[in-house]
Amino acid sequence: MNYKLFCLVILLLFSLEIKVNADTIDYYHIYYNNILINNNSSDSGAISFKKVEIKESDSLSVKYWTDTPCASCRFYLVAIDENNIYVKVTSNIGQGSPLTISMKDILDWSAQNNVDYFNIYYYEEKPAYPIHLFKLVLK
C-alpha cells in the first residue's frame, strides 16, 4: 500500500507543470563624493543636482554587481548627453569596483554645449550591451 501511495505521489509531482524562470539579479550603488545616494536593482529614474552647488572636486561613482561576477573583466560607465553624444567613459577591472565620473567634467560639458541631462549607462566588456542606470539632470 505504501509503495502504491509513493508511486501516486511521484506521478502527481511529475504531472504538475512547475515553471521556474532563471533570472539574474543585478544591483548597483550610486555614490556622490563617496556618500551612498541610491541603491537599486533597476533603472533609478532621474538624479538631479543644482549646477551652482557642484564643486570642482565632486564625483559620481557607481558600483555594480551581478550574481555571475568576473574579477578579470573590464567594466564601463558611460555618460551620454541629451544629443546622444558620448561625453565621458570610465572603466575599471573587476565587478563591484567603483566607476567614477568627475562632476566638473559633466558640468563643463553642460556649459559648453548647453545641455542639462545625461543618460548614464553601465556595460561589461563581453557581452557589450549597455544597461541604462539613471538620468543625471543638472538644474
LINFENFEN-V932510 format. One record per backbone hydrogen bond with DSSP energy under -0.5 kcal/mol. CO is the residue of the C=O (numbers start at 0). NH is the residue of the N-H. If there is no record, write none. Layout:
BEGIN
co->CO nh->NH
co->CO nh->NH
END
This chain:
BEGIN
co->0 nh->4
co->1 nh->5
co->2 nh->6
co->3 nh->7
co->4 nh->8
co->5 nh->9
co->6 nh->10
co->7 nh->11
co->8 nh->12
co->9 nh->13
co->10 nh->14
co->11 nh->15
co->15 nh->17
co->16 nh->18
co->17 nh->19
co->19 nh->21
co->23 nh->25
co->26 nh->64
co->27 nh->39
co->28 nh->62
co->29 nh->36
co->29 nh->37
co->30 nh->32
co->30 nh->60
co->31 nh->34
co->33 nh->35
co->34 nh->31
co->37 nh->29
co->39 nh->27
co->44 nh->134
co->46 nh->136
co->48 nh->138
co->49 nh->52
co->49 nh->53
co->50 nh->53
co->54 nh->57
co->57 nh->102
co->57 nh->103
co->58 nh->32
co->59 nh->100
co->60 nh->30
co->61 nh->98
co->62 nh->28
co->63 nh->95
co->64 nh->26
co->69 nh->94
co->72 nh->93
co->73 nh->124
co->74 nh->91
co->75 nh->122
co->76 nh->89
co->77 nh->79
co->77 nh->120
co->78 nh->86
co->78 nh->87
co->79 nh->118
co->80 nh->83
co->84 nh->80
co->87 nh->78
co->89 nh->76
co->91 nh->74
co->93 nh->96
co->97 nh->99
co->98 nh->61
co->100 nh->59
co->101 nh->105
co->102 nh->106
co->103 nh->107
co->104 nh->108
co->105 nh->109
co->106 nh->110
co->107 nh->111
co->108 nh->112
co->109 nh->113
co->109 nh->114
co->115 nh->137
co->116 nh->81
co->117 nh->135
co->118 nh->79
co->118 nh->120
co->119 nh->132
co->119 nh->133
co->120 nh->77
co->121 nh->130
co->122 nh->75
co->126 nh->123
co->126 nh->128
co->129 nh->131
co->130 nh->121
co->132 nh->43
co->133 nh->119
co->133 nh->135
co->134 nh->46
co->134 nh->136
co->135 nh->117
co->136 nh->48
co->136 nh->138
END
